[in-house]
Amino acid sequence: MEDRAHGIDEAIRRAIEAGDFDNLPGRGRPLHLENNPHEDPTWSLALHLLKENDFTLPWIADRQGIESDLDAACQKLKLAWNTYQLNPGDTVTWQQAQAAFREQVAGLNKRIRDFNISVPSDHFQRLLVNPEREIEKICSG
């Protein structure tokens, strides 16, 4: 399969070098990809209104919220780690920060489990967060 992909890439490269794509209609103009030719026409207006008004599906908004909250928790832990690096004698504060992070991750993992049930396909599911792995990444990075 990889050889075939390489062969296709090579054929395209040769065609570009030979100028085979130079005279295509629309060359140099932006592509308008707003219109989906496979979209059900009865849904076209509704989908257009949702897109234009920045609406999204609830499960997509849930995923964005989870990612945002995880990022905030990691940033807070990173700040605590940086503070601990400046004052290594304050192990109590660092341990409290880790405990708080683990508690936040437990709440996020519950939200992730609920999220995974709500998505339309398992392809959209999100892995649970491993707090120990996240702590290790922050401490080593």
Backbone as JSON Lines, residues from 0, in Angstrom:
{"i":0,"aa":"M","n":[0.83,-1.19,0.0],"ca":[0.0,0.0,0.0],"c":[0.87,1.25,0.0]}
{"i":1,"aa":"E","n":[1.95,1.23,0.78],"ca":[2.84,2.38,0.86],"c":[3.52,2.62,-0.49]}
{"i":2,"aa":"D","n":[3.9,1.54,-1.2],"ca":[4.51,1.69,-2.52],"c":[3.54,2.34,-3.5]}
{"i":3,"aa":"R","n":[2.27,1.95,-3.39],"ca":[1.26,2.52,-4.29],"c":[1.11,4.02,-4.01]}
{"i":4,"aa":"A","n":[1.05,4.4,-2.71],"ca":[0.92,5.81,-2.34],"c":[2.14,6.59,-2.84]}
{"i":5,"aa":"H","n":[3.31,5.99,-2.71],"ca":[4.53,6.64,-3.17],"c":[4.47,6.83,-4.69]}
{"i":6,"aa":"G","n":[3.96,5.82,-5.39],"ca":[3.84,5.91,-6.84],"c":[2.87,7.0,-7.27]}
{"i":7,"aa":"I","n":[1.78,7.15,-6.52],"ca":[0.8,8.2,-6.82],"c":[1.43,9.57,-6.57]}
{"i":8,"aa":"D","n":[2.11,9.7,-5.42],"ca":[2.79,10.97,-5.11],"c":[3.8,11.32,-6.2]}
{"i":9,"aa":"E","n":[4.52,10.34,-6.65],"ca":[5.54,10.57,-7.68],"c":[4.88,10.99,-8.99]}
{"i":10,"aa":"A","n":[3.77,10.36,-9.36],"ca":[3.06,10.72,-10.59],"c":[2.53,12.15,-10.51]}
{"i":11,"aa":"I","n":[2.01,12.54,-9.35],"ca":[1.52,13.91,-9.18],"c":[2.68,14.9,-9.27]}
{"i":12,"aa":"R","n":[3.79,14.57,-8.63],"ca":[4.97,15.45,-8.68],"c":[5.43,15.65,-10.12]}
{"i":13,"aa":"R","n":[5.49,14.56,-10.89],"ca":[5.91,14.67,-12.3],"c":[4.93,15.52,-13.1]}
{"i":14,"aa":"A","n":[3.63,15.36,-12.84],"ca":[2.62,16.14,-13.56],"c":[2.74,17.63,-13.22]}
{"i":15,"aa":"I","n":[3.01,17.93,-11.96],"ca":[3.2,19.34,-11.57],"c":[4.41,19.92,-12.28]}
{"i":16,"aa":"E","n":[5.52,19.17,-12.27],"ca":[6.75,19.64,-12.92],"c":[6.54,19.83,-14.42]}
{"i":17,"aa":"A","n":[5.72,18.99,-15.01],"ca":[5.47,19.08,-16.45],"c":[4.46,20.19,-16.78]}
{"i":18,"aa":"G","n":[3.84,20.78,-15.75],"ca":[2.89,21.86,-15.99],"c":[1.49,21.39,-16.33]}
{"i":19,"aa":"D","n":[1.2,20.12,-16.05],"ca":[-0.11,19.58,-16.41],"c":[-1.26,20.23,-15.63]}
{"i":20,"aa":"F","n":[-0.97,20.88,-14.53],"ca":[-2.02,21.5,-13.72],"c":[-2.08,23.02,-13.91]}
{"i":21,"aa":"D","n":[-1.26,23.56,-14.77],"ca":[-1.16,25.01,-14.91],"c":[-2.4,25.66,-15.52]}
{"i":22,"aa":"N","n":[-3.13,24.98,-16.36],"ca":[-4.25,25.59,-17.07],"c":[-5.61,25.09,-16.59]}
{"i":23,"aa":"L","n":[-5.7,24.69,-15.35],"ca":[-6.98,24.2,-14.84],"c":[-7.92,25.38,-14.6]}
{"i":24,"aa":"P","n":[-9.22,25.18,-14.84],"ca":[-10.18,26.27,-14.58],"c":[-10.18,26.61,-13.09]}
{"i":25,"aa":"G","n":[-10.23,27.89,-12.79],"ca":[-10.26,28.34,-11.4],"c":[-8.9,28.45,-10.75]}
{"i":26,"aa":"R","n":[-7.85,28.2,-11.5],"ca":[-6.49,28.26,-10.94],"c":[-6.22,29.65,-10.37]}
{"i":27,"aa":"G","n":[-5.7,29.68,-9.15],"ca":[-5.37,30.93,-8.51],"c":[-6.51,31.58,-7.75]}
{"i":28,"aa":"R","n":[-7.69,31.0,-7.83],"ca":[-8.84,31.53,-7.09],"c":[-9.12,30.64,-5.9]}
{"i":29,"aa":"P","n":[-9.67,31.21,-4.83],"ca":[-9.94,30.4,-3.63],"c":[-11.03,29.36,-3.89]}
{"i":30,"aa":"L","n":[-10.91,28.24,-3.21],"ca":[-11.94,27.21,-3.28],"c":[-13.06,27.59,-2.33]}
{"i":31,"aa":"H","n":[-14.28,27.44,-2.76],"ca":[-15.43,27.68,-1.9],"c":[-15.96,26.32,-1.47]}
{"i":32,"aa":"L","n":[-15.63,25.95,-0.24],"ca":[-15.99,24.62,0.25],"c":[-17.2,24.65,1.18]}
{"i":33,"aa":"E","n":[-17.92,25.78,1.21],"ca":[-19.08,25.89,2.08],"c":[-20.2,24.95,1.65]}
{"i":34,"aa":"N","n":[-20.33,24.75,0.37],"ca":[-21.42,23.93,-0.15],"c":[-20.98,22.48,-0.24]}
{"i":35,"aa":"N","n":[-21.72,21.63,0.43],"ca":[-21.43,20.2,0.41],"c":[-22.37,19.55,-0.6]}
{"i":36,"aa":"P","n":[-21.86,19.01,-1.69],"ca":[-22.74,18.43,-2.71],"c":[-23.47,17.18,-2.22]}
{"i":37,"aa":"H","n":[-23.01,16.59,-1.12],"ca":[-23.64,15.38,-0.58],"c":[-24.64,15.69,0.53]}
{"i":38,"aa":"E","n":[-24.78,16.97,0.85],"ca":[-25.66,17.4,1.93],"c":[-27.11,17.29,1.5]}
{"i":39,"aa":"D","n":[-27.95,16.84,2.41],"ca":[-29.38,16.75,2.16],"c":[-29.93,18.17,1.98]}
{"i":40,"aa":"P","n":[-30.5,18.5,0.82],"ca":[-30.98,19.87,0.58],"c":[-32.0,20.35,1.61]}
{"i":41,"aa":"T","n":[-32.76,19.43,2.2],"ca":[-33.75,19.85,3.18],"c":[-33.08,20.34,4.47]}
{"i":42,"aa":"W","n":[-31.85,19.96,4.7],"ca":[-31.11,20.39,5.89],"c":[-30.17,21.54,5.6]}
{"i":43,"aa":"S","n":[-30.02,21.91,4.35],"ca":[-29.04,22.91,3.95],"c":[-29.19,24.23,4.69]}
{"i":44,"aa":"L","n":[-30.4,24.77,4.74],"ca":[-30.62,26.06,5.41],"c":[-30.34,25.95,6.9]}
{"i":45,"aa":"A","n":[-30.83,24.89,7.52],"ca":[-30.61,24.71,8.97],"c":[-29.13,24.62,9.28]}
{"i":46,"aa":"L","n":[-28.38,23.84,8.52],"ca":[-26.95,23.69,8.76],"c":[-26.22,25.0,8.52]}
{"i":47,"aa":"H","n":[-26.65,25.74,7.5],"ca":[-26.05,27.04,7.21],"c":[-26.27,28.0,8.38]}
{"i":48,"aa":"L","n":[-27.48,28.05,8.92],"ca":[-27.78,28.93,10.05],"c":[-26.96,28.54,11.29]}
{"i":49,"aa":"L","n":[-26.85,27.27,11.55],"ca":[-26.05,26.82,12.69],"c":[-24.6,27.24,12.54]}
{"i":50,"aa":"K","n":[-24.06,27.02,11.36],"ca":[-22.65,27.35,11.11],"c":[-22.41,28.85,11.22]}
{"i":51,"aa":"E","n":[-23.28,29.65,10.62],"ca":[-23.11,31.1,10.61],"c":[-23.24,31.71,12.0]}
{"i":52,"aa":"N","n":[-23.95,31.05,12.9],"ca":[-24.16,31.58,14.24],"c":[-23.33,30.85,15.3]}
{"i":53,"aa":"D","n":[-22.3,30.15,14.84],"ca":[-21.36,29.45,15.73],"c":[-22.03,28.45,16.67]}
{"i":54,"aa":"F","n":[-23.11,27.83,16.23],"ca":[-23.72,26.77,17.01],"c":[-22.99,25.48,16.72]}
{"i":55,"aa":"T","n":[-22.99,24.61,17.69],"ca":[-22.35,23.32,17.5],"c":[-23.2,22.25,18.17]}
{"i":56,"aa":"L","n":[-22.9,21.03,17.89],"ca":[-23.62,19.93,18.52],"c":[-23.25,19.87,20.0]}
{"i":57,"aa":"P","n":[-24.18,19.5,20.86],"ca":[-23.9,19.48,22.3],"c":[-22.69,18.63,22.67]}
{"i":58,"aa":"W","n":[-22.52,17.48,22.03],"ca":[-21.4,16.63,22.42],"c":[-20.07,17.24,21.99]}
{"i":59,"aa":"I","n":[-20.06,18.04,20.94],"ca":[-18.83,18.73,20.53],"c":[-18.5,19.82,21.55]}
{"i":60,"aa":"A","n":[-19.51,20.55,22.0],"ca":[-19.3,21.57,23.03],"c":[-18.82,20.92,24.32]}
{"i":61,"aa":"D","n":[-19.36,19.75,24.66],"ca":[-18.92,19.03,25.87],"c":[-17.45,18.67,25.76]}
{"i":62,"aa":"R","n":[-17.03,18.19,24.6],"ca":[-15.62,17.82,24.39],"c":[-14.72,19.04,24.53]}
{"i":63,"aa":"Q","n":[-15.15,20.15,23.97],"ca":[-14.36,21.38,24.07],"c":[-14.24,21.83,25.53]}
{"i":64,"aa":"G","n":[-15.33,21.68,26.29],"ca":[-15.3,22.03,27.71],"c":[-14.36,21.14,28.5]}
{"i":65,"aa":"I","n":[-14.38,19.85,28.2],"ca":[-13.48,18.91,28.87],"c":[-12.03,19.27,28.58]}
{"i":66,"aa":"E","n":[-11.72,19.52,27.32],"ca":[-10.35,19.84,26.94],"c":[-9.9,21.15,27.59]}
{"i":67,"aa":"S","n":[-10.79,22.13,27.62],"ca":[-10.47,23.41,28.22],"c":[-10.21,23.26,29.73]}
{"i":68,"aa":"D","n":[-11.06,22.51,30.4],"ca":[-10.9,22.32,31.84],"c":[-9.65,21.5,32.16]}
{"i":69,"aa":"L","n":[-9.33,20.52,31.31],"ca":[-8.1,19.74,31.51],"c":[-6.88,20.63,31.32]}
{"i":70,"aa":"D","n":[-6.92,21.47,30.3],"ca":[-5.81,22.38,30.06],"c":[-5.62,23.32,31.25]}
{"i":71,"aa":"A","n":[-6.72,23.85,31.79],"ca":[-6.63,24.76,32.94],"c":[-6.06,24.03,34.16]}
{"i":72,"aa":"A","n":[-6.49,22.79,34.39],"ca":[-5.98,22.02,35.53],"c":[-4.49,21.74,35.37]}
{"i":73,"aa":"C","n":[-4.07,21.41,34.16],"ca":[-2.65,21.15,33.9],"c":[-1.82,22.43,34.07]}
{"i":74,"aa":"Q","n":[-2.35,23.55,33.61],"ca":[-1.63,24.82,33.77],"c":[-1.48,25.18,35.24]}
{"i":75,"aa":"K","n":[-2.51,24.94,36.03],"ca":[-2.46,25.22,37.46],"c":[-1.42,24.32,38.14]}
{"i":76,"aa":"L","n":[-1.41,23.05,37.76],"ca":[-0.42,22.12,38.33],"c":[0.99,22.51,37.89]}
{"i":77,"aa":"K","n":[1.14,22.93,36.65],"ca":[2.45,23.35,36.16],"c":[2.96,24.57,36.93]}
{"i":78,"aa":"L","n":[2.07,25.49,37.23],"ca":[2.44,26.65,38.03],"c":[2.9,26.21,39.42]}
{"i":79,"aa":"A","n":[2.17,25.26,40.02],"ca":[2.56,24.73,41.34],"c":[3.91,24.03,41.26]}
{"i":80,"aa":"W","n":[4.15,23.3,40.17],"ca":[5.44,22.61,39.99],"c":[6.57,23.62,39.86]}
{"i":81,"aa":"N","n":[6.36,24.67,39.08],"ca":[7.38,25.71,38.93],"c":[7.67,26.4,40.25]}
{"i":82,"aa":"T","n":[6.64,26.63,41.04],"ca":[6.81,27.24,42.36],"c":[7.59,26.3,43.26]}
{"i":83,"aa":"Y","n":[7.26,25.02,43.19],"ca":[7.97,24.02,44.0],"c":[9.45,23.95,43.6]}
{"i":84,"aa":"Q","n":[9.74,24.09,42.32],"ca":[11.13,24.07,41.87],"c":[11.92,25.22,42.45]}
{"i":85,"aa":"L","n":[11.27,26.35,42.66],"ca":[11.93,27.51,43.27],"c":[12.09,27.35,44.78]}
{"i":86,"aa":"N","n":[11.21,26.55,45.39],"ca":[11.24,26.33,46.84],"c":[11.02,24.85,47.13]}
{"i":87,"aa":"P","n":[12.04,24.0,46.87],"ca":[11.87,22.55,47.02],"c":[11.55,22.09,48.44]}
{"i":88,"aa":"G","n":[11.74,22.95,49.42],"ca":[11.44,22.56,50.79],"c":[9.94,22.53,51.08]}
{"i":89,"aa":"D","n":[9.15,23.15,50.23],"ca":[7.7,23.22,50.46],"c":[6.99,22.04,49.81]}
{"i":90,"aa":"T","n":[7.25,20.86,50.34],"ca":[6.65,19.65,49.77],"c":[5.16,19.56,50.05]}
{"i":91,"aa":"V","n":[4.72,20.18,51.15],"ca":[3.3,20.1,51.5],"c":[2.44,20.77,50.42]}
{"i":92,"aa":"T","n":[2.84,21.96,49.99],"ca":[2.08,22.67,48.97],"c":[2.06,21.88,47.66]}
{"i":93,"aa":"W","n":[3.21,21.31,47.29],"ca":[3.28,20.51,46.06],"c":[2.38,19.28,46.17]}
{"i":94,"aa":"Q","n":[2.39,18.62,47.32],"ca":[1.54,17.44,47.52],"c":[0.06,17.83,47.48]}
{"i":95,"aa":"Q","n":[-0.28,18.99,48.04],"ca":[-1.67,19.47,47.99],"c":[-2.08,19.77,46.55]}
{"i":96,"aa":"A","n":[-1.18,20.35,45.79],"ca":[-1.47,20.65,44.39],"c":[-1.71,19.36,43.6]}
{"i":97,"aa":"Q","n":[-0.91,18.34,43.86],"ca":[-1.1,17.06,43.17],"c":[-2.44,16.43,43.57]}
{"i":98,"aa":"A","n":[-2.77,16.49,44.86],"ca":[-4.04,15.92,45.33],"c":[-5.22,16.65,44.68]}
{"i":99,"aa":"A","n":[-5.13,17.97,44.61],"ca":[-6.2,18.75,43.98],"c":[-6.31,18.4,42.5]}
{"i":100,"aa":"F","n":[-5.17,18.2,41.84],"ca":[-5.17,17.84,40.43],"c":[-5.82,16.47,40.23]}
{"i":101,"aa":"R","n":[-5.47,15.51,41.08],"ca":[-6.07,14.18,40.97],"c":[-7.58,14.24,41.15]}
{"i":102,"aa":"E","n":[-8.03,15.1,42.05],"ca":[-9.47,15.26,42.28],"c":[-10.14,15.87,41.05]}
{"i":103,"aa":"Q","n":[-9.5,16.87,40.46],"ca":[-10.04,17.48,39.25],"c":[-10.11,16.45,38.12]}
{"i":104,"aa":"V","n":[-9.07,15.64,37.99],"ca":[-9.04,14.63,36.93],"c":[-10.13,13.59,37.17]}
{"i":105,"aa":"A","n":[-10.38,13.23,38.42],"ca":[-11.47,12.28,38.71],"c":[-12.8,12.85,38.2]}
{"i":106,"aa":"G","n":[-13.03,14.14,38.44],"ca":[-14.25,14.77,37.93],"c":[-14.27,14.82,36.41]}
{"i":107,"aa":"L","n":[-13.12,15.12,35.8],"ca":[-13.05,15.15,34.34],"c":[-13.29,13.76,33.76]}
{"i":108,"aa":"N","n":[-12.75,12.73,34.4],"ca":[-12.94,11.37,33.9],"c":[-14.41,10.96,33.96]}
{"i":109,"aa":"K","n":[-15.14,11.44,34.98],"ca":[-16.57,11.17,35.04],"c":[-17.26,11.86,33.86]}
{"i":110,"aa":"R","n":[-16.87,13.11,33.59],"ca":[-17.45,13.82,32.44],"c":[-17.09,13.12,31.13]}
{"i":111,"aa":"I","n":[-15.87,12.59,31.04],"ca":[-15.44,11.88,29.83],"c":[-16.28,10.62,29.64]}
{"i":112,"aa":"R","n":[-16.54,9.9,30.72],"ca":[-17.38,8.7,30.61],"c":[-18.77,9.07,30.1]}
{"i":113,"aa":"D","n":[-19.34,10.14,30.66],"ca":[-20.66,10.6,30.19],"c":[-20.59,11.04,28.73]}
{"i":114,"aa":"F","n":[-19.52,11.75,28.39],"ca":[-19.32,12.2,27.02],"c":[-19.25,11.01,26.07]}
{"i":115,"aa":"N","n":[-18.48,9.99,26.44],"ca":[-18.3,8.83,25.57],"c":[-19.61,8.1,25.3]}
{"i":116,"aa":"I","n":[-20.53,8.18,26.24],"ca":[-21.85,7.56,26.04],"c":[-22.68,8.39,25.07]}
{"i":117,"aa":"S","n":[-22.46,9.71,25.04],"ca":[-23.31,10.6,24.25],"c":[-22.89,10.76,22.8]}
{"i":118,"aa":"V","n":[-21.64,10.4,22.46],"ca":[-21.19,10.63,21.09],"c":[-21.84,9.66,20.12]}
{"i":119,"aa":"P","n":[-22.01,10.07,18.87],"ca":[-22.72,9.22,17.91],"c":[-21.92,8.0,17.42]}
{"i":120,"aa":"S","n":[-20.62,8.0,17.65],"ca":[-19.78,6.89,17.2],"c":[-18.6,6.75,18.14]}
{"i":121,"aa":"D","n":[-18.12,5.53,18.3],"ca":[-16.97,5.33,19.2],"c":[-15.71,6.0,18.66]}
{"i":122,"aa":"H","n":[-15.7,6.4,17.41],"ca":[-14.56,7.12,16.84],"c":[-14.36,8.48,17.5]}
{"i":123,"aa":"F","n":[-15.43,9.02,18.08],"ca":[-15.36,10.33,18.7],"c":[-15.08,10.27,20.2]}
{"i":124,"aa":"Q","n":[-15.01,9.07,20.74],"ca":[-14.78,8.95,22.18],"c":[-13.4,9.47,22.56]}
{"i":125,"aa":"R","n":[-13.3,9.88,23.82],"ca":[-12.05,10.41,24.35],"c":[-11.53,9.45,25.41]}
{"i":126,"aa":"L","n":[-10.22,9.25,25.39],"ca":[-9.61,8.41,26.41],"c":[-9.68,9.11,27.76]}
{"i":127,"aa":"L","n":[-9.76,8.31,28.81],"ca":[-9.71,8.86,30.15],"c":[-8.34,9.46,30.4]}
{"i":128,"aa":"V","n":[-8.28,10.38,31.34],"ca":[-7.03,11.04,31.68],"c":[-6.36,10.25,32.8]}
{"i":129,"aa":"N","n":[-5.08,9.95,32.62],"ca":[-4.3,9.29,33.65],"c":[-3.58,10.38,34.44]}
{"i":130,"aa":"P","n":[-4.01,10.65,35.67],"ca":[-3.42,11.77,36.42],"c":[-1.92,11.58,36.68]}
{"i":131,"aa":"E","n":[-1.51,10.35,36.93],"ca":[-0.09,10.1,37.21],"c":[0.77,10.39,35.99]}
{"i":132,"aa":"R","n":[0.26,10.02,34.83],"ca":[0.99,10.29,33.59],"c":[1.08,11.8,33.33]}
{"i":133,"aa":"E","n":[-0.02,12.51,33.59],"ca":[-0.02,13.96,33.4],"c":[0.94,14.64,34.37]}
{"i":134,"aa":"I","n":[0.96,14.19,35.61],"ca":[1.89,14.75,36.61],"c":[3.32,14.5,36.17]}
{"i":135,"aa":"E","n":[3.59,13.29,35.7],"ca":[4.94,12.95,35.23],"c":[5.35,13.83,34.06]}
{"i":136,"aa":"K","n":[4.43,14.07,33.12],"ca":[4.74,14.93,31.97],"c":[5.09,16.35,32.43]}
{"i":137,"aa":"I","n":[4.35,16.84,33.39],"ca":[4.6,18.2,33.88],"c":[5.93,18.26,34.6]}
{"i":138,"aa":"C","n":[6.23,17.25,35.38],"ca":[7.49,17.25,36.15],"c":[8.71,17.04,35.26]}
{"i":139,"aa":"S","n":[8.54,16.34,34.16],"ca":[9.7,16.06,33.3],"c":[9.83,17.06,32.15]}
{"i":140,"aa":"G","n":[8.82,17.86,31.96],"ca":[8.84,18.76,30.82],"c":[9.14,20.12,31.21]}
